[in-house]
């Protein structure tokens, strides 16, 4: 049935997430996190400030009764609450002296951690509560894919020309200063590892691994963009992943493929069987030495210093954990003098700063949305929902595995995009469950909107 007249206007008004959420997600992916407003320190990047604004607006809307947050429950939101509580308990322990002494630097780091968790929570909550239709789902994914494509185009310039376009972007950000945390280039073999618009090559590799399956879903179902762009976007994400020359990104691609492909439509599965080996062959032919470099880095073992730095951290981590096993040293409180004592493993960093309670919360925060998305995919009657459920489950499992290879929550793009996937998992979960506030057809949207007073979402 074609929707016309007043009904079409109702559906049009209902579709699409708030502008603030779209701008926030685009800023997180495109604008450099190391460009900050001086007084706010590491919390002063554009994406971080906007994400905090999302959280504040969500809290204010709930407090003044502009929406009812209790009706939007899903597994991801439950573990998000546990993650927030665990962080707050460790924060209180730090400031009360329960976790030992602390100085101004550690307390400032703890403040930044709580702000980061709040910013991520805002993205999760607003995503789930405002993305309620398949059309709005396609729209918000389109925004995120466009941001990731821009980052990969930047990476392409960095990789081929050894030019960093982000320096031009940074020069135009008046009122912001570079805090020195960005690493756009690193050498590996004969190649320069590149970071795009993120803070580090590993971060770009993880983000593109998480987004690649979702870009395939978007390319298939979002017909609002030109065909050439829908074809080019996944290719650019794959290229951006490879240009990081990262073991973590390779692992992420494998995990994403193994999890997402079984949930693809039958024709897409057949194409995947052809495209994956073909893509590897094209990579081998177009970039001589890339496959060899990737393989040698993946099989280096103890001969690679970057691997031994990680494994050498285990004894120190155990010592610090047993000093404060339950709530840890405090969020962000581990600030080593020796760079060799930086934990390139988010699980180790979490257990020593947030304790075993925080580690459990972090594991649940990553794994519960992953399996909830896969459960929703298995139960979905719609092919489109089944596909995106598999993509979201794959993305969260990539995040969970990658967190063991670098200090993931220290990187702002990862820390603020992962909550987006948790929020989308909530949307898909509620759609599959048949929640009355969510719809997959325009006809149902119109009937639902007629029954409502006001009709328009609470935050526009």
Secondary structure, DSSP 8 states (H G I E B T S, - for coil): ----HHHHHHHHHHSS--HHHHHHHHHHHHS-TTEE-GGGGGGGSHHHHHHHHHHHHHHHHHHTTSS-GGGG--HHHHHHHHHHHHHHHHHHHHHHTTT----HHHHHHHHHHHHHHHHHHHHHHHHHHH--BHHHHHHHHHHHHHHHHHHHHHHHHHHHH---THHHHHHT-TT-EE-S----EEEETTEEEE-TTSSSHHHHHHHHHHHHHHHHHHHHH-TTS-HHHHHHHHHHHHHHHHTT--HHHHHHHHHHHHHHGGGS-HHHHHHHHHHHHHHHHHHHHHSTTHHHHHHHHHT-GGG-HHHHHHHTTHHHHHHHHHHSTTT-S-TT----SSGGGS-S-HHHHHHHHTHHHHHHHHHHHHHHHHHHHHHHHHH-SSHHHHHHHHHHHHHHHHHHHHTTTS-GGGSHHHHHHHHHHHHHHHHHHHHHHT-TT-BSSHHHHHHHHHHSSS-S-S--
